[in-house]
C-alpha cells in the first residue's frame, strides 16, 4: 500500500513534468530564438539560395561571356544590337524585317537602354557597346541557372539538383549561346525562370501571375517560346479547379501578339539537362569515367566554338573599327563587304559613321517572277558584277572584304584597280560553300599621280 501522501506526491511530480515540457516548448517558440535562426539563415542566402552558389554561378557566366569571341548567326547582331544602335545613335542598318514592321522592339529596347545610359555617361566606346549587352545577358543566364537548381531541389532533393546543375553548366551549347544577344537566349532564360513559378507538384514557389507574365514576355520576344509551354499551359488549365478565373485573371491580361516565325528549339535544352542529371544520379557503374568524359568533351567543344570557330567575322570588324578611328577624314574612306549577306556585324561593332555597304538578300516582297537578290546575282558571276557596279574610280571603295574562296575569281579586278591585301583573318576550319577558311582585307592603293590629282 502506498503512503497516505503518495497520491499527492505522484500528482505533483506529473505536474512538474508537464510544466517542464511546456517550458521547453515555449523556449523553442521564443521570438528571440526564431528571429536569430532566421537571421543567420538569411545572411547566407541570395535569391533564395546559398550566396556562394549564386556568386559562383554569376562569376562562371561572366567568365563564359569573355570566352565566347566567335559569331554564331546574324540575328545576334542584326536583330538586336544593330537595331539598338540605330535607335540611340541614329545611324545603322535596319533589315527588311524592321522596315516591313515584322519585328517587335521589346528585345532591342533593352540594349538601346544600355546604350543610352553609356552615351549619357560619355562611355559609349566600341568595347563597352559590344560587351555590356552581353554581360547583361550573362547575368540573366546566371539567374536562370540558379532558378533551375532551386526548382530541382524543391521537386526532388539537393543531390539531384546538383547533378542537373552540373549538366547545365557543362553543356557546351549552353556555354556557346547563353551570353549571346540572341532572342533565343532571352527566350530560354525566361522559360527557365517561368518554370520555377509554374504549379508543378512539389514546387514551393508557385505563382501563376509571375509564370504566365514571363511566358508572355518570352513569347513577345520570340514566338518560339510557345513550343515547350503549350503542353504545360494545357496541363495547368486541366488541373485548375477555377478555370474561368485562371483564364480571365491570369492568362488573358498577359496574352499581347500574333506569331511571326518558329526557328530554334534552344529553350528545350534545359529540360534535357533534367533528364541528363537524372541519368547521372542513378548511374551505378563507371560513374567517374562518365563524368570525366562529359566534362572534358563539353569543355573542348565549348572552348573551340567559343574561341576558334567562326571568329574571323568579328576580328575583321575590329580591324575596320581601328581603321575608321585612325582615319583623319572618315568621309573619304569606305568599305564594301563582299561576303554572304549579314556575315559580319555592322555599325554596332564599328560605332563610326564610316560609309559601308554589303551584299543584300531581302526576300521578294513585290511578287516578281524569277526574283534574284543582290547577293545571288553577285555570286553568279562576280567579275562581271564588279565591272558593272563599280565602273570607275569614283565608285570604288577604299576597302574590300572577302572570303578567301572568292580571291582567285576576282583577282583580275583587284589587280587592275590597284587593290593590295593588307590583312588576313582566320575564320573557320570547316569552310562551306561561299564561306571560306580566311577573310581577306584589300585596300586600294592610289598611285602617286592619282594622289596628286585628288589633292587638287
Secondary structure, 3 states (H helix, E strand, C coil): CCCCCHHHHHHHHHHHHHHHHHHHHHHHCCHHHHHHHHHHHHHCEECCEEHHHHHHHHHHHHHHHHCCCCCCCCHHHHHHHHHHHHHHHCCCCCCHHHHCCCCCCHHHHHHHHHHHHHHHCCCCCHHHHHHHHHHHHHHHHHHHHHHHHHHHHHHCCHHHHHHHHHHHHHCHHHHHHCCCCCHHHHHHHHHHHHHHHCCCCCCCCCCHHHHHHHHHHHHHHCHHHHHHHHHHHHHHHHHCCCHHHHHHHHHHHHCCCCCCCCCCCHHHHHHHHHHHHHHHHCCCCCHHHHHHHHHHHHHHHHHHHHHCCCCHHHHHHHHHHHHHHHCCCHHHCEEEEECCCCCCCCHHHCCCCCEEEECCCCCCCCCCCCCCCHHHHHHHCHHHHHHHHCCCHHHCCCEEEEEHHHCCCCHHHHHHCCEEEEEEEECCCCCECCECCEEEEEEECCCHHHHHHHHC
